[in-house]
């Protein structure tokens, strides 16, 4: 049930995003579009409550509960930037908005951009780690929390990989090519 709910929340996220942007730009009903976009966080609340109820009813914590925590974490960390990314593109395509800004390619500006991206991924992983820890405490010492701990380790890998990527742009910045003469 939990996996199906995670999939349903992911599908609902994209449906609400598409509907919100369609009402905002295609149908010229920005308030309705905003209302639909503001419904996005309720998906995570539903998933969180359903997971807590499942664990409260005696379900053994396993990879499905970990997946729910990770999904919630990633939505918290990356959901807003995903909505902004899609909004900029739809506004450009359907509402004569400016072209979406491209990330910088070179130097310090690129390093700063990569640290911002890494920060979002790190936030996502930290939220997931906290939710996984809360689930482990909620279940208590009697329940098998090994799969939750495995998800926490995976989130630490996500943090480490993102720090390495951002640090590489800081330590080895890409230089703008010099024009040929």
C-alpha positions in Angstrom: 0.0 0.0 0.0 2.8 2.4 0.9 4.6 2.0 -2.5 1.3 2.6 -4.3 0.7 5.7 -2.3 4.2 7.0 -3.1 3.6 6.4 -6.8 0.2 8.1 -6.5 1.7 11.1 -4.7 4.4 11.4 -7.4 1.7 11.2 -10.2 -0.5 13.7 -8.3 2.5 16.0 -7.9 2.9 16.3 -11.6 -0.8 16.4 -12.3 -1.3 19.3 -9.8 1.8 21.0 -11.3 0.5 20.7 -14.8 -3.0 21.7 -13.9 -1.8 24.7 -11.8 0.4 26.0 -14.5 -2.3 25.4 -17.1 -4.8 27.4 -15.1 -2.2 30.1 -14.4 -1.0 30.6 -18.0 -3.3 28.9 -20.5 -6.7 29.6 -19.0 -5.5 32.9 -17.5 -6.9 32.0 -14.1 -3.9 32.7 -11.8 -5.7 32.3 -8.5 -7.0 28.9 -9.4 -3.5 27.9 -10.6 -2.0 29.2 -7.4 -4.6 27.3 -5.3 -3.7 24.1 -7.2 0.0 24.6 -6.7 -0.5 25.3 -3.0 -2.2 21.8 -2.7 1.2 20.2 -3.4 2.3 20.0 0.3 -0.9 18.1 1.2 0.3 15.2 -0.8 3.3 14.8 1.5 1.1 15.2 4.6 -1.2 12.4 3.3 1.8 10.1 2.7 3.3 10.9 6.1 0.1 10.2 8.0 -0.5 7.0 6.0 3.0 5.8 6.7 2.7 6.6 10.4 -0.7 4.8 10.6 0.8 1.8 8.8 3.7 1.6 11.4 1.3 2.2 14.3 -0.9 -0.7 13.1 2.1 -3.0 13.6 3.7 -3.1 10.1 7.3 -4.1 10.2 9.4 -1.2 9.0 10.9 -2.0 5.7 12.2 -0.4 2.5 8.7 0.9 1.6 8.5 3.0 4.7 12.0 4.2 4.0 11.0 5.1 0.4 8.1 7.2 1.8 10.5 9.1 4.0 12.9 9.7 1.2 10.1 10.8 -1.2 8.9 13.3 1.4 12.5 14.6 1.9 13.1 15.0 -1.7 9.8 16.8 -2.3 10.7 19.2 0.6 14.2 19.8 -0.8 13.6 19.8 -4.5 9.8 20.4 -4.9 10.0 24.2 -4.9 12.8 24.5 -7.3 11.0 22.0 -9.6 7.9 24.1 -9.6 9.9 27.3 -10.3 11.8 25.5 -13.1 8.5 24.4 -14.7 6.8 27.8 -14.1 9.6 29.7 -15.9 9.3 27.4 -18.9 5.5 27.5 -19.1 5.5 31.3 -18.6 7.9 31.7 -21.5 6.0 29.3 -23.8 2.4 30.4 -23.1 2.6 33.9 -21.5 5.3 35.7 -23.4 7.5 35.6 -20.3 11.3 36.0 -20.6 13.4 33.0 -21.6 14.3 30.9 -18.6 17.6 31.7 -17.1 20.4 29.3 -17.9 22.9 28.3 -15.2 26.3 30.0 -15.5 28.9 28.0 -17.3 32.2 29.3 -15.9 34.1 30.4 -12.8 32.8 31.4 -9.4 29.3 31.9 -10.7 29.1 28.3 -11.7 30.5 27.1 -8.4 27.9 29.2 -6.5 25.2 27.6 -8.7 26.5 24.1 -8.0 26.6 24.8 -4.2 22.9 26.0 -4.4 21.9 22.8 -6.2 23.9 20.7 -3.7 22.2 22.6 -0.9 18.8 21.6 -2.2 19.9 17.9 -2.5 21.5 18.0 1.0 18.3 19.5 2.5 16.3 16.7 0.8 18.6 14.1 2.2 18.7 15.6 5.7 14.9 15.8 5.9 14.7 12.1 4.8 17.3 11.2 7.4 15.3 13.0 10.2 12.1 11.3 9.1 13.8 7.9 9.0 15.2 8.4 12.4 11.8 9.5 13.7 10.3 6.4 12.2 12.9 4.2 13.9 12.2 5.9 17.3 8.4 5.6 16.6 8.7 1.8 16.0 11.0 1.5 19.0 13.7 -1.0 19.8 11.4 -4.0 19.3 10.9 -3.4 15.6 13.4 -4.2 13.0 14.8 -0.9 11.8 17.6 -2.2 9.6 16.0 -1.1 6.4 15.5 2.4 7.7 19.1 2.6 8.7 20.1 1.4 5.2 18.1 4.3 3.7 19.8 6.7 6.1 23.2 5.5 4.8 22.0 6.0 1.2 21.1 9.6 2.1 24.5 10.1 3.5 25.9 9.0 0.1 23.6 11.5 -1.6 25.0 14.2 0.6 28.6 13.1 0.0 28.2 13.0 -3.8 26.7 16.4 -3.9 29.4 17.9 -1.8 32.1 16.3 -4.0 30.4 17.7 -7.2 30.0 21.2 -5.8 33.5 21.2 -4.3 35.0 20.1 -7.7 33.5 23.2 -9.3 35.0 25.3 -6.5 38.5 23.7 -6.6 38.7 23.3 -10.3 36.6 26.0 -11.9 35.9 25.8 -15.5 37.5 28.7 -17.3 35.9 30.6 -20.2 37.5 29.7 -23.4 39.8 32.3 -24.8 38.7 33.6 -28.3 41.0 32.5 -31.2 42.7 35.2 -33.2 
